[in-house]
Amino acid sequence: MQVVFAESHDVAGTDGDISALEAFGYQRTPHADGRPQVEICMISTIDGAIAVDGVSGPLGGPPDKAAFSALRSAATSVLVGAGTVRAEHYHRPSRSDLQVAVVSHRGSVDTTSELFTSGCGVLVLPVDAPAVDTRNIRVGVGAVDLAAAIAQLGGSFIQVEGGAVLNAQLLTLGLVDAINLTLSPNIVGGSADHIVTQLAVPHDFRLTRVLRDGDFVFCRYEPTSK
C-alpha cells in the first residue's frame, strides 16, 4: 500500500496529495562549486527526543519509513556517526550502489558487520587514526575534517543521519543545506538526546515545506543565510 502525504504546503503554495517519492525523492543539484547538497534527516518526538532506549525505531511508522526510503533513493551517499551505526545496527542498504560513510575518530567500528562486508560501508577517519581493515577515507589530523570528507564523497546529495554530535559539527561549519525533520506523535520525557548537541550560537532556519500523513508531520527547514 502506497503512503500518500497530504495537506502539503510549500513556498509555491501548492496543496494536494503526493507520493513519498514525489515529496522527498527528487534529484538534487550540486552547488556551483561542485559541493553536494547536504541534508540532515532526523525523527523527533513532540518533546524533542530522537530515540527511545537509544534507538529511533519506536518513534517511526509506515509514513516515516516511506519518507526515509524516498530520501535515500535520491542520495548519492549517506554520512552518519559511528555511534548511530552501532546503536541502530546499520546493515546493507537496499541500494547496492549507495555508499554509507561512517565518521569515526578512532576507527572503533565493527567492520565485519553486513554494512562493511557488503562493500557499501566506508570509514571516514583522521589521517592519524589507527589502521583499519576496510575501505576508508582519511581527512584531518586528530579529528575528521568534515568539509574535506564531503568534498571527497562528492555526488549531488549527501543524506546525514546523525547523531546529534555530527549534526552539530556540520551546522557549526555551515555545511548543512536543509533539515528534513519528521515529527512523531509521541512524548517520552526524560533527558533524551535532541537532533543536535549544544551549539555555540543559535542557527536560524526557515520552514520551506510541511507535509502530513496521519499523525506524522514532515517539515523541511533551510538556513536563512543560504
Secondary structure, DSSP 8 states (H G I E B T S, - for coil): ---EEEEEEETT---S-EEHHHHH-------TTS--EEEEEEEEETTS---BTTBSGGG--HHHHHHHHHHHHH-SEEEEEHHHHHHHT----SSTT-EEEEE-SS--S-TTSHHHHTT-EEEEE-TTS---SS-EEE-SSSS--HHHHHHHH-SSEEEE---HHHHHHHHHTT---EEEEEEES----TT---SS---SS---EEEEEEEEETTEEEEEEEETT-
